[in-house]
Amino acid sequence: MATSRRHVGGERAGAGAGGVSSFAALLLGCAVVSAAAQGPRLPSDYKTLSGAAPLVVAEGGFSGLFPDSSEGAYAFAVAASAPGTAMWCDVQLTKDGVGVCLRDINMKNCTTVDQAFPARRRTHVIDGVRKTGWFAPDFTIAELQSVYLTQAIWSRTDRLDAGMYPIVNVTGLPSLVKPSPVWLNVQHPTFYKQRGLDMSSYILSTHQDLVPTVAYISSPELGFLQTISAVAGRTRTTTKLVFSFLDKALLDHSVNRTYGSLLANLTLVRSVASGIMVPKSYIWPVTGDNYLLPSTSVVTDAHKAGLEVYASDFANDRVIPYNYSYDPVAEYLSFVGDGGFSVDGVLSDYPITASEAIGCFAKLNSSKTDHGKPLVISHNGASGDYPDCTDLAYHSAIDDGADVIDCPVQVTSDGVLVCMSSVNLLDTTNVQTTPLATPLCLVPEIQSTPGIFTFNLTWASISSGALKPKISSPVSEYYLVRNPRYASQGKFLKLSDFLAMVMGNDLSGAMIIIENAAYIATSLGIDVVDSVTAALNAAGFDKQTSKQVLIQSTDSAVLVKLKQQGTRCRLVYTLPLGIGDASNSSLQDMKNFAEAVVVDRGSVFAVSYAFIEGQNRLVPDLQAAGLAVFAQVFRNEFVARPIDFFGDATVEINYYVQALGLAGLIADFPRTARRYMENTCTVLGNGMPGYMRPVEPGAIMKLLRSFQAQPPYVAPMPALNASSVEEPPLPPAAPRTVPPGGGLSGPADAAGTPAAGARHTAAVGTGLLLVVVSAALLVWADTRETVANL
């Protein structure tokens, strides 16, 4: 993502940083407790140099949300992170030699300095690079009193800038973050010396005053650390010196050597420092198409040399290699044990995620082998990693620990039931670029835009290999795509094959999704409810009790029919989108035909501009009525959830499980949900660490209101009424004829010719239709993303 941000123009009214500590406690849903009570049970066999748990280093505090190095960022990092988390300060010097914490020496990128002093723009050469902007050593500390900190990253919300956070002095930081240790990072000591400012003298004098609070001092200039080391050696300080590596091709001007050559001479580095900090790509290199290469030997080499290793560049809202499935916890784990080694610390903009990864997930509770509550249910298989409803997606979901895998049932022209996430092949396949493409059809009973539907092709055509699946990327408008190497891999399955897979694996059961049953009966001549029941019986589900079958539908008539037939399946009703509550009459109606309901995540909270306003009554009302609640769809991508969950799927899942007590989680990435179920922290009761307690939805909005900078209020979501639940009974299946050759007739034969009597309109004019369907798909994508981001 971008590395600099715009500034908010005009006057900025606000409450300042007062009350941030109490806000931090509110946001986590608990008081800031002592380190002893907050700490998790830590494993004793980390492969760090000392054997202790890796250190979490909060870069500028909780800078993923608040302006970097602000009082708000530091206060929240103390409350939301593991005890002992180090608070990072990038030290800059003012014209009069006062040390301040600023993310960048060019203050244009992180403050309002350009608004306060529009005429003070300057150009300097820093480390051999010519830069233009507003620089810390060009201003006195008195002048900077009128300058406020701002969010430095373009892609992050700038609304918390309205807190008008002042620049923090280095000497004032320890009292602000107490009892956390302080990490001082010095980026440009040579440049300051050229400006007549001695960073070495400042750090040494400050360190003497703040011992033992300053636990770490780092710099990318080895010469600077040599000066500090010489004095530190005489005073027997416990402060650790850490050499920060930059790009291997760059030059450390203080010793006139490239960082690549210094990496090959760790003995020299060890003579000065006790540790090194490296970009994470030094340890796990990445290919040009964003996949991991094998890990390097940097960590083991440094440990052999007696150096600790700290990895940098961690953030939840940064694009990470596809191997991690957009899951930041998974990335941390590859650095702290899953890769066969462990770094000694990680530098993160989101220290809550680093804390939970190290404290709760580095050693999972592998004894959990049951399929207990809440169930982990796949969404079109593991559709976050492979194309929907393919063999790859289903096998991945099983390997990832899903309790239940799902099959949205569609029908082919020859009456075969298949698993496919959409009846419209344009959504899920490359059909429009193949010889199988039929004229586009408009079927108003199914959707308002033209399409090519499963019932336009036979199963033989669909499974021939000419038709390729297409991976879903529901947030592609943010340029976040899924697993491109496998974007068109995998095979589609018949329902019978899917059911055999369920029976042959350690699963709690299957979720069968039935939609468009009335249309299929009247226009295609197939009773899909009876056909699904027959398929279940043929697969042996009627002769066993170990695996449950859930049948889900938005159509209450489907569930009513199944209940009237005395089905043993568990019936699950899918609620409409955008519902915030349910009337008593609708609750009673749903109980008449369903045991459980599926709610969209966007119905759980009222959201305004990606901030949660508050929790709706829907889930508590459903549960009070005796209905089990499943929520969908959980996604890993950081843009797929409100800001209140910090771009972390685990933080979001933690809330839904602990605060809402859901019966099931329906997820594109079942591995993330399963791993959450195996964490070692939520079972600790009162000893559970603060960073694993549910956040308080709406707390950020409360803070924004105190700044008088809140987004507009959103209108309450409508309540579900009985009239929305009740559907007319399903019609009987229309007679079907058997054409020459023995296949069942349908709305299209194998060549794609619409069948007589089918209730749809074949579109004409191929060129025009392609334009129409392209526009329709864009509208469809926008609509789906609007829902997904709620």
Helices and strands as residue ranges (DSSP letters): H 20-28, H 35-38, E 55-59, H 71-80, E 86-93, E 99-101, G 107-109, H 113-116, E 122-126, E 129-133, G 136-138, G 143-146, G 159-163, E 168-169, G 170-172, H 173-177, E 182-186, H 189-194, H 199-210, E 214-219, H 222-235, E 240-244, E 251-252, E 257-258, H 259-263, H 266-270, E 275-279, G 280-282, H 298-304, E 308-314, G 322-324, H 328-335, E 345-348, H 351-356, I 357-361, E 375-378, H 391-399, E 404-411, E 417-419, H 425-428, G 431-433, E 441-442, G 454-456, H 459-462, G 476-478, G 484-486, E 493-494, H 495-503, E 509-513, H 517-524, H 528-538, G 541-543, E 548-553, H 556-564, E 570-574, E 581-582, H 584-593, E 596-600, G 601-603, E 605-608, E 611-615, H 618-624, E 628-634, G 638-640, G 643-645, H 649-658, E 664-667, H 670-677, G 685-687, G 690-692, H 699-706, E 719-720, H 722-725, E 761-762, H 766-788
